[in-house]
Amino acid sequence: SEVTLPLARNGVVAGLVLAFARALGEFGATLMLAGNIPGKTATVPLAIYTAVQTGESAEALILVATLTLVSFAVVVLSERLAAVTASEETSA
């Protein structure tokens, strides 16, 4: 049998955006379970934490700005994709 994805597209995109946002916020779990091992368990939130702890404020600010811009871009892209999908559904 054939499965079509167009009806589930909005839900799938919303799930991906929420999963991405949740992954960005997994600071505590990563720190507690995997630890902060340089080169092995490197995540952006852990890099920000390390930069702040070592007094490298400039590096921390760059990482925060980068993470903020990436998050903003993902949300904008998701909204545009949802708008395109909605316009395709209303014209069909």
C-alpha positions in Angstrom: 0.0 0.0 0.0 1.1 3.6 -0.5 1.5 6.1 2.2 1.3 9.8 1.4 3.1 12.4 3.5 1.5 15.7 2.4 -1.2 15.6 5.2 1.4 14.8 7.8 4.0 17.3 6.6 3.0 20.1 9.0 3.1 17.8 12.0 6.4 16.3 10.9 8.0 19.8 10.5 6.6 20.9 13.8 8.0 17.8 15.5 11.4 18.4 13.9 11.5 22.1 15.1 10.5 21.1 18.6 13.0 18.3 18.7 15.7 20.7 17.6 14.7 23.2 20.2 14.7 20.6 22.9 18.1 19.3 21.8 19.5 22.8 22.2 18.3 23.0 25.8 19.7 19.6 26.9 22.5 21.2 28.9 21.9 19.5 32.2 21.4 16.0 30.9 24.5 16.2 28.8 26.6 17.6 31.6 25.3 15.1 34.2 25.3 11.9 32.1 28.0 12.4 29.4 30.2 14.9 31.3 32.1 17.7 29.7 34.9 15.9 28.0 36.7 18.2 25.5 36.5 16.8 22.0 34.2 13.9 22.9 31.0 15.3 24.4 31.2 18.7 22.8 27.9 20.6 22.4 27.3 24.3 22.0 25.7 24.7 25.4 28.6 22.9 27.0 31.1 25.1 25.1 29.3 28.2 26.3 29.4 26.9 29.9 33.1 26.1 29.6 33.9 29.5 28.1 32.0 31.3 30.9 33.8 29.2 33.5 37.2 29.9 32.1 36.5 33.6 31.7 36.4 33.7 27.9 33.5 36.0 27.7 34.1 37.0 24.1 34.0 33.3 23.0 30.9 32.7 25.0 29.1 35.7 23.5 30.0 34.6 20.0 28.6 31.1 20.7 25.4 32.5 22.2 24.9 34.8 19.2 25.6 31.9 16.8 23.2 29.6 18.6 20.5 32.4 18.7 20.9 33.1 15.0 20.7 29.4 14.1 17.6 28.9 16.3 15.9 32.0 14.8 16.7 30.8 11.3 15.2 27.4 12.0 12.0 29.0 13.3 11.7 31.4 10.4 12.3 28.6 7.9 9.7 26.4 9.6 7.2 29.3 9.5 7.8 29.9 5.8 7.5 26.2 5.0 4.2 26.1 6.9 2.9 29.1 5.0 3.9 27.5 1.7 2.2 24.3 2.7 -0.9 26.1 3.8 -1.1 28.0 0.5 -0.7 24.8 -1.5 -3.5 23.1 0.5 -5.9 26.0 0.0 -5.2 26.2 -3.7 -5.6 22.5 -4.3 
